[in-house]
Every structure is written in structure tokens, then in C-alpha cells.
Amino acid sequence: MIADEPQADGFAATLVALLPRLRRYARTLVHEPAAADDLVQDTLARAWARRAQWIPGSDLRAWLFAIMHHRRIDLLRGDRTVATDDDTLQDLADTAEGHAHLRFSSIAAILF
């Protein structure tokens, strides 16, 4: 169900009114102004696309903050990188081996 024009106008006006709060919340999530602005823009685009899912009379600010929070989590999950080149894999293996030796020697020192 697509919102009719009067509801869409009111929805858009409320979104604009909430922009300062959205920007403040985004800056607490990402600590970088440009990334915060991108997060706000993405949140607004998602909210607009899903505006028919919002229940009029409910707290629009809370709904938008939830969208932003979940989008931030999605972005964090997407930032995970997987090492595929041999040098990086070897460095990771060497680091893990060193940490394992440290843990073993620490445990051995405690036990013996």
C-alpha cells in the first residue's frame, strides 16, 4: 500500500524536522561527519521506501533510529575482510602461533 499524497507530505515534513536528531545519533554511531551524513541519507532513503510500513501515530523518531541502528550493524558486518593472499595468511598464522606459545608459556608458568 503506497501512502497517499497528503500523508506522504506530512511524512516528508516530519523527516525534515527530525534531521538534526538523526545527524546527532549518526555521529555517535560512526564518529566521522561524512560517514554520519551517508548513514543519515541511507536511513532516510530506506524510511521513504518503507513509509507504508510505518504506523501513523507511532513514534517516527524511534522507528528511524531503529532503521539507522540496524543499517549501521549491516555496514559493520560488510566491512569484514577475508585474507586471501598467501603473505597475509602466513602473517596471520605466524601471529596466531606466537599468541598460542605465549598462552601456553603463561599457563605452564602458573602450573609449574
Stockholm file with secondary structure:
# STOCKHOLM 1.0

chainA/1-112         MIADEPQADGFAATLVALLPRLRRYARTLVHEPAAADDLVQDTLARAWARRAQWIPGSDLRAWLFAIMHHRRIDLLRGDRTVATDDDTLQDLADTAEGHAHLRFSSIAAILF
#=GR chainA/1-112 SS CCCCHHHHHHHHHHHHHHHHHHHHHHHHHHSCHHHHHHHHHHHHHHHHHTGGGSCTTSCHHHHHHHHHHHHHHHHHHHTCCCCCSHHHHHHHHHHHHHHHHHHHHHHHHHHC
#=GC SS_cons         CCCCHHHHHHHHHHHHHHHHHHHHHHHHHHSCHHHHHHHHHHHHHHHHHTGGGSCTTSCHHHHHHHHHHHHHHHHHHHTCCCCCSHHHHHHHHHHHHHHHHHHHHHHHHHHC
//
